[in-house]
Amino acid sequence: MNYTRTSIAIALAALCATAASAQTAGSTVQRDVNQQERIEQGLQNGSLNTREAARLENQEATVERIQANALKDGTLSPAEKARLDKAQNQVSRDIYRQKHDAQSGNPNSASSKRMQADVQRNINQQARIEQGVKSGTLTNRETASLERGQAHVNRAEALAGVDGHVGPAEQANIQARENHQSNRIYRKKHNEIEK
């Protein structure tokens, strides 16, 4: 009888730990969605120019690498969570500062429209990852892999906009990366073996 209770208690503790870890991973991915939405909104209303958005995308890439490294072992420790929160808080402050400085952008320029489209795609990809975490179709390890992929996409956006302009060829390169990442998200959510 004691053995059964102990086994049940251990199983429940493991289940709770797994659920808490997934919930924590989901909340960090939700913050990515929120930050990307704020960047897009800044581009759309002109409070961010392309160069500022590129710098913020570079910071987002760093946050996603931190997430990927923290989750690659399948768990998110309190220390890793604290480091990730600190990085996300810094990006949040920088988004606010950039949106409220004296610089402005032209939301109707071709370059801004390209960056807006790329950031919107980031929002969609991050939302898909978040949904996978919340539904349980993505493990923390799979989430780590996908966050690393998102970091590569964000880094490409940052490099494209570093000069304040995103050209058609640069956007085509970013879109190819985004398409690859989209396929990876689909495969991991549907438990297909990645090539």
Buried (B, 14 or more C-beta within 10 A) or exposed (E): EEEEEEEEEEEEEEEEEBEEBBEBBBBBBBBBBBBBBBBBBBBBEBBBBBBBBBBBBBBBBBBBBBBBBBBBEBBBEEEBBEBBEEBBEEBBEBBEEBBEEEEBBEBEBEBBBBBBBBBBBBBBBBBBBBBBBBEEEBBBBBBBBBBBBBBBBBBBBBBBBBEEBBEEEBBEBBBEBBEEBBEBBEBBBEEEEEE
